[in-house]
Amino acid sequence: MPRIERYDPRSAVALVRAEPLPGWPPPEAARYRDPQGLLEAAIRQWFEVHVRRHRRLWPLGLPSVAVRRCWQAMADDPEYPDFCVRALGCVLPVEDDATQMPRTWEAACHAERVDARRPSHLPVLFLLDQTLRVMGGLTYVSSCTGRVCRVHPPEVCVRHAFAPPRFWSFYRDDSTVTRPR
């Protein structure tokens, strides 16, 4: 396994994408019919989102029930702390904060090279529960195609709920709006 001597986000992204996940597949993964490997791709994207946050490990919002269940099972594996230290520089606590969902949206879009303001498709992390038909899972719509949101609960229109303001910067420590020059 490659070791990271000095933490480098680019090396960490490569490590998250290629290295075997600790305790994968967890027993919880067996309850989902996942022939395409979307669950593993979503878990990897979840770790990549944290890597791309440049070690700012405040809790992010987790948009998938299936990923949450598998992540909690993976955290019980003895290799999990070592994996986190190599990938993130420290151990990632198993917690999330729904109020930070816009940050997760922006980072997941950045990971898949999708425009967060006008998404052409949903990142796998946001698409997983709907695709696997997870009971109690969350459903996201990339755009409701209206100025006023026409999506009704339990669906969430990411364009109206999470899209950043026009001058919002992904790499800032807070969610303040930067003014144009």
HELIX and SHEET records of a PDB file:
HELIX    1   1 PRO A    9  ALA A   18  1                                  10    
HELIX    2   2 PRO A   27  ARG A   31  5                                   5    
HELIX    3   3 LEU A   38  ARG A   52  1                                  15    
HELIX    4   4 VAL A   65  MET A   74  1                                  10    
HELIX    5   5 TYR A   80  LEU A   88  1                                   9    
HELIX    6   6 ALA A   98  GLN A  100  5                                   3    
HELIX    7   7 MET A  101  GLU A  112  1                                  12    
HELIX    8   8 VAL A  124  LEU A  132  1                                   9    
HELIX    9   9 VAL A  158  ALA A  161  1                                   4    
SHEET    1   A 2 THR A 139  VAL A 141  0                                        
SHEET    2   A 2 GLU A 155  CYS A 157  1                                        
END                                                                             
